[in-house]
Amino acid sequence: MKYDVIVAGLGGMGSAAAHQLPRRGSRVLGLEKYTLAHDHGSSHGRPRIIRQAYPQVAIAAGFSGHGYKFASVAGEVLADFVSEGCARHSTGLFSPARFSGVSG
């Protein structure tokens, strides 16, 4: 079988993207190295962001703590980037620039 998109890692972000992409007409293959509910994923440790690294590669890594509430919209944004090349939702919320000028 041929796939339009391969999702590497089926944690919070990967599973959300793998869920949204078929709704946009993509044939998706999801790959996970570990068993479900493991503690080796990007949702552990520092929070991560969505990023377009290369024209045909989009990277989304998990959030921690309150960031989990964004998993479904992050999956939609990632699916939009992959299928449309842009997101219909604002991605400013995920930008590290939102912290500039904030003192701790």
RODO-2510 file (C-alpha; in nm, 4 decimals, decimal comma):
residues 104
     n   res          X          Y          Z
     1     m     0,0000     0,0000     0,0000
     2     k     0,1167     0,3559    -0,0685
     3     y     0,0827     0,6302     0,1917
     4     d     0,0613     1,0061     0,1565
     5     v     0,1904     1,0703     0,5081
     6     i     0,3988     0,8719     0,7548
     7     v     0,3627     0,9759     1,1182
     8     a     0,6678     0,8740     1,3219
     9     g     0,5652     0,8484     1,6854
    10     l     0,2073     0,8041     1,8022
    11     g     0,2161     0,9974     2,1253
    12     g    -0,0050     1,2991     2,1894
    13     m     0,0905     1,4943     1,8771
    14     g     0,1454     1,2024     1,6417
    15     s    -0,1829     1,0349     1,7238
    16     a    -0,3702     1,3661     1,6913
    17     a    -0,2167     1,4252     1,3476
    18     a    -0,2756     1,0639     1,2412
    19     h    -0,6402     1,1074     1,3423
    20     q    -0,6878     1,4369     1,1532
    21     l    -0,5041     1,3569     0,8275
    22     p    -0,7478     1,0928     0,6939
    23     r    -1,0268     1,3473     0,7413
    24     r    -0,8372     1,5568     0,4854
    25     g    -0,8074     1,2676     0,2416
    26     s    -0,4561     1,1456     0,3238
    27     r    -0,3564     0,7821     0,3494
    28     v    -0,1611     0,7624     0,6752
    29     l     0,0834     0,5129     0,8208
    30     g     0,1522     0,5599     1,1924
    31     l     0,4725     0,4170     1,3392
    32     e     0,5525     0,3852     1,7096
    33     k     0,8788     0,2464     1,8465
    34     y     0,7517     0,1742     2,1955
    35     t     0,4353     0,0280     2,3461
    36     l     0,1403     0,2571     2,4082
    37     a     0,1551     0,4817     2,7167
    38     h     0,5366     0,4657     2,7474
    39     d     0,7552     0,7318     2,9090
    40     h     1,0084     0,7777     2,6267
    41     g     0,8175     1,0335     2,4207
    42     s     0,8610     1,4022     2,3639
    43     s     0,5753     1,4743     2,6014
    44     h     0,8224     1,4103     2,8800
    45     g     1,0787     1,6710     2,9765
    46     r     1,0784     2,0193     2,8230
    47     p     0,7637     2,1309     2,6353
    48     r     0,7961     2,1277     2,2588
    49     i     0,6478     2,3181     1,9664
    50     i     0,5209     2,2610     1,6115
    51     r     0,7792     2,3457     1,3517
    52     q     0,8127     2,3186     0,9749
    53     a     1,1703     2,1965     0,9399
    54     y     1,1921     2,1201     0,5700
    55     p     0,9416     2,1709     0,2861
    56     q     0,8153     1,8116     0,3089
    57     v     0,8751     1,7521     0,6812
    58     a     0,6707     1,8965     0,9649
    59     i     0,7702     1,8260     1,3231
    60     a     0,5338     1,8386     1,6168
    61     a     0,6405     1,7174     1,9542
    62     g     0,4369     1,6805     2,2668
    63     f     0,3496     1,9281     2,5317
    64     s     0,3599     1,8765     2,9045
    65     g     0,1285     1,9853     3,1823
    66     h    -0,1423     2,2221     3,0647
    67     g    -0,0160     2,1934     2,7072
    68     y    -0,2055     1,8660     2,6645
    69     k    -0,5249     2,0644     2,6209
    70     f    -0,3822     2,1806     2,2857
    71     a    -0,3202     1,8289     2,1499
    72     s    -0,6299     1,8147     1,9296
    73     v    -0,5773     2,1601     1,7760
    74     a    -0,2059     2,0864     1,7345
    75     g    -0,3053     1,7743     1,5414
    76     e    -0,5317     1,9853     1,3205
    77     v    -0,2542     2,2403     1,2618
    78     l    -0,0055     1,9680     1,1737
    79     a    -0,2561     1,8006     0,9426
    80     d    -0,3184     2,1375     0,7744
    81     f     0,0569     2,1957     0,7255
    82     v     0,0972     1,8498     0,5727
    83     s    -0,2114     1,8528     0,3504
    84     e    -0,2502     2,2234     0,2640
    85     g     0,0916     2,3794     0,3280
    86     c    -0,0517     2,6255     0,5794
    87     a    -0,2728     2,6197     0,8863
    88     r    -0,6236     2,7596     0,9127
    89     h    -0,5612     2,8251     1,2842
    90     s    -0,3135     3,0835     1,4074
    91     t     0,0127     2,9188     1,5110
    92     g     0,1375     3,2156     1,7147
    93     l     0,0343     3,0344     2,0302
    94     f     0,3053     2,7768     1,9581
    95     s     0,5825     3,0260     1,8801
    96     p     0,8756     3,0636     2,1206
    97     a     0,8574     3,4368     2,0443
    98     r     0,5563     3,4572     2,2777
    99     f     0,8065     3,4514     2,5641
   100     s     1,0214     3,7421     2,4445
   101     g     1,0202     4,0339     2,6829
   102     v     0,8784     3,8265     2,9658
   103     s     1,0834     3,8397     3,2819
   104     g     1,0827     3,5491     3,5237
***
